[in-house]
Amino acid sequence: MAGANLKNKLGYRIFLGIVVLGLGGSMLLYLVPQSPVSGEISTDTVAKIGDESVSVQDVRQQLNQIEQRNPNMKPLESLYAQQILKQLVFQKEIEFEAKRLGISVSDQERADRIRQYVPTAFNGGAFVGMDRYSAEVQARFQMTVPLFEELIRQSLLEEKFRKLVTDGISVGPAELQEEFRYKNEKVKLDYALIKPEDLESKITPDEPEIRVAYEKNKSKYQVPERRVARYALVDVNQIRQNVQVSDDMLKMEYQANIQQYQVPNRVHAEHILFMTVGKSTDAEVEEVKKKAEDVLMQVKKGGKFEDLAKKYSEDPGSKDKGGDLSWITQGQTVPEFEKTAFTLSPGQVSDLVKTQYGFHIIKVLEKETAHTKPFDEVKNSLRAPLLLSQADKLASDTADKLSAAIRQSNKISLDDLANQYHLTVSETRPISATDPLLELANSKEAKAAIFQLRIGELSPPVRTDRGYVVLSVKSIQPAHQGSLEEVRDRLIADLKHEKSTEMAKSKAEELIKRVRAGEKFDAAAKALGLEAKTSDPIARDGSIPGAASGKQVGAAFNLKTGDVAAPLSLGQNSLVYRVAEKTEANPADFEKQKKQLTDELLQSKRNLAFEAFQTALDNRLKQEGKLKLMPEKLKGFGTFG
């Protein structure tokens, strides 16, 4: 009956799993499909697959979710948008192809997968009820049950296509031998990494060089518009120093937020977990139980609980902390765990406790009965926040008065305003639109105001990290062709960079020439003022720390011992290397590595096959007119197609 109830609740949206996109880092992308539409293409539509569409809003929705987890992804927004769009389109293509081939996911398949992800949705074989289930899904995945269950369905649908596409793939003996050689051949390199930045300090352009470079590149050195602003500051820090908070005010704050200081019944507990999730037979569960009993015996004999938790626990959230779960309140854990934890006294260790997760050994460190923290206990913690809020309110009130004064008279000067409200007037250095506004904590809002004002005009109060400021532009230096003295530092820096790059290239070529002529690598490098190093033996999938990856020096594996490679360009740097030693793969190691190599190759070939299927499906649907892309609708997101 419980299983039927769960099946009736199976929902509406789609899971492509957790999609990790490598864009210099990684991002977690839950793909949330939109409601099917038919008929005319919306002006917001960026892709249409059969009768379904993907809109700019769909892409924006995913970007917003990613930005919440990674606020620094803005510079890569266009790349994220392209990946999101490709994945959303493929999601719709899979659905389209599934309907054509009659492939679907049954309720039972979906329910079985839900049981794996949320074992606490069942107590034994009985469904725990929708309220408890919804709370578990929200807590673990931060989503609603309909969304979670539809994501599960799409995950299973994609798995079916993967199985269909990749089941016939195998790995041949020749492929295994080639992969074995690829991973086990090693080279040891003598090398020198030549960095132009290290050479810049040795370069001092003389005055004639500087003047020639200036005349040759004069148009390159423009000086942007710069402005000097005066400002009156409502200094929040200064206000805080003068604000007084009485005990009566603290008591009022305490009473107003009394609920914050109510402590429920709680225990501070540690546990060691032996997982049974995914163990499908009684024999497997019994094996886990035996292991748990052995560890419990070690605890009873005086073994340090925290050390045993680090060694044996399978709870990734607490394992490294010695099993520490911190404070647990009633209703926070599964019933079996809670009942035992709240029964134990501080210092006591439980026998084995069986829950949906597996077998637990629980130790209680501390217990607290429900109570309200007294005023004296929290008094000091109230003072600082109250000081801040009082100071912020006074600053805000002053800012409101300043705004009203500026609105009443557009002839009032900054100095008159400052005198009236006892504010200090200061001045910025000359700044361009791209310079940091250091005097005002680099406030973007303040800088924007400076470049919008006319000379003598007052801004409304602008909030900065230092407080509220009223700004007035004192002077404007128009953009112009920079004189040599104005741009001298930039010019010298550019000259040094240019000459150091040329010097690095010259040293690389000279080092190769000397070593090929028979000079020892380290001696030749030293003569040129370079540091020679020798790497550890590395394979193609290894690396030379701080220098290059095995893939980047892949040419070394085709050279003979003693050979010197051509200079390797690594961005601004150059790497010169000589093969000091070569180690062939040891045939005796093949059998030891065979299984791992087979698994890795098989997975790689399966991934390539599925990518090829995705490309072929994409092309076929385009040819049939079932897939229409309108990448121009993405505009600021970037291109796709």
C-alpha positions, -999 to +999 in steps of 0.1 A: +000+000+000+028+024+009+045+016-024+013+024-043+010+057-024+045+067-033+039+058-070+009+080-070+030+109-059+056+105-087+060+138-103+066+162-131+101+172-138+134+158-151+167+147-136+198+146-157+217+138-126+243+161-112+260+176-143+295+189-137+308+213-163+346+220-163+350+257-169+382+264-150+364+251-119+332+233-117+296+240-113+266+220-102+237+222-127+203+208-120+185+209-153+149+219-148+128+215-180+099+237-187+063+230-196+058+217-231+045+243-256+031+240-290+021+263-319+040+294-328+076+301-316+077+326-288+099+356-292+117+343-261+124+309-276+161+301-283+156+264-294+126+244-305+126+205-304+095+190-319+066+206-301+088+216-271+110+247-267+138+262-246+136+299-238+160+325-228+142+326-195+150+288-190+187+296-195+185+326-172+168+305-145+197+280-145+223+308-145+206+324-115+207+291-096+244+287-104+252+323-094+236+317-060+262+289-054+290+307-072+288+345-071+321+348-089+310+331-121+298+363-139+329+367-162+322+332-175+285+337-179+285+332-217+303+299-214+279+287-187+250+298-208+262+278-239+266+247-218+232+251-201+215+256-235+233+225-250+222+204-221+186+217-221+184+210-258+198+175-254+173+169-226+144+177-250+160+156-277+162+126-254+125+130-246+116+133-283+137+102-293+122+082-263+087+088-276+097+078-311+113+045-299+088+037-272+113+040-244+099+050-210+106+048-173+081+028-152+068+040-118+085+010-102+119+018-117+116+053-104+104+042-069+134+018-066+158+046-074+141+070-049+146+043-023+184+044-030+185+082-028+162+086+002+162+054+022+146+072+051+114+075+030+107+039+041+106+024+075+112-012+068+089-017+038+064+010+048+063+045+033+068+071+061+043+095+047+044+125+024+052+151+051+083+133+063+093+124+028+089+160+015+110+173+045+138+148+037+139+157+000+139+194+008+167+190+034+189+169+012+184+183-022+168+217-017+139+210-040+103+199-041+091+163-043+076+168-079+109+183-091+130+156-074+110+127-087+109+141-123+147+145-121+149+109-111+128+099-141+150+117-166+182+103-150+168+068-156+157+077-191+192+088-200+207+057-184+185+036-207+198+054-238+234+051-225+229+013-221+214+011-256+243+030-271+272+015-252+263-021-244+282-036-273+314-017-266+345-036-256+382-032-252+407-052-273+441-066-263+460-041-286+441-012-270+450-024-235+487-028-244+488+007-260+471+022-229+495+003-206+525+016-225+510+051-225+505+051-187+538+034-178+565+047-201+584+074-181+610+100-188+633+120-166+640+154-179+667+180-174+649+213-179+650+251-175+619+272-173+626+306-186+603+333-174+604+368-189+592+383-156+623+370-139+645+388-165+627+422-163+647+433-132+679+430-153+666+454-179+670+491-175+660+511-207+681+542-212+667+576-219+673+575-257+655+541-259+625+555-239+622+586-261+624+565-293+598+541-280+575+570-270+577+587-304+571+553-322+541+544-301+528+578-290+492+571-300+491+540-278+495+561-247+463+580-241+455+594-207+418+589-198+395+616-183+402+620-146+382+637-119+388+650-085+358+649-061+352+664-027+330+646-003+313+650+031+312+617+050+287+605+076+312+582+092+295+551+107+326+540+126+328+574+143+291+573+152+296+538+167+323+551+191+298+576+205+267+555+208+258+543+243+237+512+248+221+509+282+211+477+300+174+486+295+179+487+258+197+453+259+168+438+279+143+451+254+163+435+226+165+403+246+127+402+253+119+411+216+140+381+204+134+357+233+128+328+210+163+329+198+175+321+233+152+291+238+173+259+238+154+227+231+162+193+246+194+184+229+224+161+230+260+165+217+267+131+201+293+112+181+287+082+161+304+055+139+282+045+110+284+012+090+263+017+059+238-009+047+223+013+020+227-005-013+233-039+003+206-060-013+211-094+004+208-105+040+243-119+038+257-085+029+239-068+057+251-095+081+287-089+070+283-052+078+268-060+112+297-083+121+322-055+112+302-031+134+302-056+163+340-059+160+344-021+163+319-019+192+340-045+210+371-023+205+352+007+220+340-014+250+376-024+256+388+012+258+395+021+222+394+058+216+360+065+200+372+094+179+401+074+164+379+045+156+353+068+140+380+083+117+391+048+108+359+029+103+329+053+100+312+056+066+295+089+073+314+114+052+300+144+071+314+134+105+341+108+098+370+133+097+357+150+128+360+117+148+322+111+144+312+144+159+276+153+150+276+184+172+243+192+190+212+172+179+176+183+188+146+161+190+130+155+156+162+161+138+173+125+133+156+092+125+135+078+154+158+048+162+189+071+165+170+098+184+156+073+210+190+059+218+209+092+218+184+109+242+184+078+265+222+077+270+239+097+298+270+118+290+300+096+284+279+065+277+283+044+245+253+026+229+251-010+216+245-012+179+215+009+167+199-001+134+184+026+112+176+030+075+212+041+069+229+011+086+243+003+120+254+030+144+276+031+175+265+063+194+284+081+221+268+111+240+292+138+251+268+163+267+231+167+273+209+198+279+173+199+289+150+225+273+155+260+288+158+297+280+192+312+282+191+339+310+197+376+301+230+377+319+243+348+298+236+365+265+240+402+275+275+407+260+266+390+227+237+415+224+258+446+228+278+446+196+249+440+172+228+466+190+256+492+188+259+485+150+221+488+144+219+520+165+248+536+147+234+525+113+200+540+122+216+573+132+237+574+100+206+566+080+186+594+097+214+619+090+215+607+053+177+614+051+182+649+064+210+655+039+188+643+011+160+667+022+184+696+024+198+690-011+162+687-025+151+720-009+180+740-024+201+732-054+223+762-044+236+748-011+273+741-012+291+710+001+309+731+028+276+746+040+260+712+042+290+698+061+290+727+086+253+723+092+255+686+100+290+686+115+307+665+088+343+664+076+350+673+040+378+654+022+391+651-013+399+622-036+430+619-057+424+623-095+407+591-107+397+576-140+366+555-146+388+524-142+409+535-112+400+522-077+383+548-054+405+540-024+392+568-002+357+554-002+364+516+000+363+513-038+325+520-038+311+514-073+281+535-065+302+565-054+325+563-084+294+561-107+281+593-091+314+611-095+313+605-133+277+615-136+279+649-118+287+683-132+313+705-114+298+719-082+267+697-084+259+677-052+249+640-053+223+626-030+238+606-001+255+574-014+259+544+009+295+531+011+313+507+035+325+538+054+291+553+057+270+578+036+288+604+014+276+634-004+298+640-035+308+671-055+331+672-085+359+697-080+377+694-113+378+674-145+409+667-165+398+658-201+412+627-218+443+636-239+474+623-256+498+616-227+531+634-225+562+614-220+563+623-183+527+613-177+531+579-193+567+572-185+560+544-160+537+526-184+561+530-212+591+517-193+570+487-181+560+479-217+596+483-228+609+459-201+582+434-209+590+435-247+628+432-241+625+405-215+603+384-239+629+387-266+657+379-241+639+348-229+635+335-265+671+342-272+683+324-240+661+294-249+676+291-284+712+296-270+707+269-244+695+244-269+725+253-292+750+248-264+736+215-252+734+201-287+770+211-292+780+189-263+779+212-233+764+198-201+728+210-195+733+224-160+766+241-170+751+257-201+720+269-182+742+284-154+763+302-180+732+319-193+719+328-158+693+301-158+684+275-132+686+239-144+665+213-127+659+176-131+624+161-129+613+129-113+604+102-138+570+112-152+544+094-173+523+110-200+495+116-175+519+130-148+535+164-145+565+185-136+553+206-107+554+243-115+566+237-150+545+215-174+522+185-177+532+152-191+509+159-220+527+192-228+561+175-229+546+145-248+573+149-275+599+137-250+585+102-252+594+100-289+630+113-283+661+092-274+680+096-242+702+127-245+681+144-271+670+181-266+636+192-277+627+224-294+617+252-270+582+246-256+560+277-253+540+279-221+521+312-223+547+339-218+573+313-206+595+289-225+606+254-214+638+239-227+644+202-218+667+173-225+658+136-220+680+124-192+665+089-189+638+068-204+620+039-187+600+015-207+568-001-194+575-033-174+555-062-189+554-079-155+531-050-143+505-056-170+484-082-153+483-061-121+469-031-140+448-049-165+414-046-147+418-009-139+430-002-175+401-021-189+376-002-167+391+032-176+393+025-213+358+011-214+344+041-196+363+064-220+350+046-251+315+046-237+316+083-231+329+089-266+302+067-281+275+085-262+288+119-273+288+106-309+252+095-304+243+130-291+259+147-321+242+123-345+208+128-329+213+165-330+223+165-367+194+142-376+168+163-359+182+194-376+179+176-410+144+165-403+134+200-393+126+189-357+154+210-342+155+247-347+181+269-330+179+307-326+213+315-309+209+352-317+183+353-289+210+347-263+227+380-271+248+387-241+251+350-231+274+341-261+269+319-291+256+284-296+252+262-327 
